[in-house]
Amino acid sequence: MNFNNDFKFDLMVGQTYENQLSELLQQKIEVKRDFKCLETGNIFVEYESRGKRSGIATSEAEWWCYWLSESHFVMIKKDELKKLCRKYIGTKRDVNGGDSNTSKGILLPIQEFINKF
């Protein structure tokens, strides 16, 4: 974004983003907390649990929010997250995980996730 020293312009831009966020928060959001991702370098995106579709495969949410630490989170449209994960289906990043390793999911590199933005 270009620098602009005009308060009215900055106010208008700020209000536009505030309105967009307000609209966004009225949509369904799936929230995941993955504080280990900063250590492992990956976010676990579940798509199956105990032999049944689950997680991203069944969620009705339009947005996914990942809490990366107590003070940082990232939001992404579910369809964009699915696109990032698809290429890893059937690879070494398609792993068992979750409680007692009863879930399946994609280990999505956090850097790839963040670079999407």
URDAWO-V366267 format. One record per pair of residues at least 4 apart in sequence whose ideal C-beta (glycine too) atoms are under 8 Angstrom apart, sorted by the first residue. I is the first residue (numbers start at 1). GAP is how many residues later the second one is. Records with the same first field share a line. If there is no record, write none. Layout:
I = GAP ; GAP
This chain:
4 = 5 ; 6
6 = 4
7 = 4
8 = 4
9 = 4
10 = 4
11 = 4
12 = 4
13 = 4
14 = 4
15 = 4
16 = 4
17 = 4
18 = 4
19 = 4
20 = 4
21 = 4
22 = 4
23 = 4
24 = 5 ; 39 ; 51
25 = 4
27 = 34 ; 35 ; 36
28 = 32 ; 33 ; 34 ; 35
29 = 32 ; 33 ; 34 ; 35 ; 36 ; 46
30 = 29 ; 31 ; 33 ; 34 ; 35 ; 48
31 = 33 ; 34 ; 36
32 = 11 ; 32 ; 33 ; 34 ; 35
33 = 33 ; 34
34 = 9 ; 10 ; 32 ; 33 ; 34
35 = 32 ; 33 ; 34 ; 35
36 = 4
37 = 4 ; 5 ; 6 ; 7 ; 29 ; 31 ; 73
38 = 30 ; 31 ; 72
40 = 67
41 = 68 ; 69 ; 70
42 = 51 ; 65 ; 66 ; 67 ; 68
43 = 23 ; 64 ; 65 ; 67 ; 70
44 = 53 ; 54 ; 61 ; 62 ; 63 ; 64
45 = 10 ; 11 ; 36 ; 40 ; 60 ; 61 ; 63
46 = 8 ; 9 ; 10 ; 51 ; 52 ; 57 ; 58 ; 59
47 = 6 ; 7 ; 8 ; 9 ; 10 ; 38 ; 57 ; 58 ; 59
48 = 4 ; 5 ; 6 ; 7 ; 9 ; 55 ; 56 ; 57
49 = 5 ; 6 ; 49 ; 53 ; 54 ; 55
50 = 52 ; 53
53 = 4 ; 5
54 = 4 ; 49
55 = 4 ; 48 ; 50
56 = 8 ; 22 ; 25 ; 26 ; 29
59 = 5 ; 19
61 = 17
62 = 15 ; 16
63 = 12 ; 13 ; 14 ; 15
64 = 11 ; 12 ; 13 ; 14 ; 17
65 = 8 ; 9 ; 10
66 = 7 ; 8 ; 9 ; 10 ; 47
67 = 5 ; 6
68 = 4 ; 5 ; 6 ; 42
74 = 39 ; 40 ; 43
76 = 4 ; 5 ; 37 ; 40
77 = 4
78 = 4
79 = 4
80 = 4 ; 36
81 = 4 ; 27
82 = 4
84 = 24 ; 28 ; 29 ; 32
85 = 4 ; 21 ; 23
87 = 4
88 = 5 ; 6 ; 18 ; 19 ; 20
89 = 5 ; 17
90 = 4
93 = 13 ; 14 ; 15
94 = 10 ; 11 ; 12
95 = 9 ; 10 ; 11 ; 12
96 = 5 ; 6 ; 7 ; 8
97 = 4 ; 6 ; 7 ; 8 ; 10
98 = 4 ; 5 ; 7
99 = 4
108 = 4 ; 5
109 = 4
110 = 4
111 = 4
112 = 4
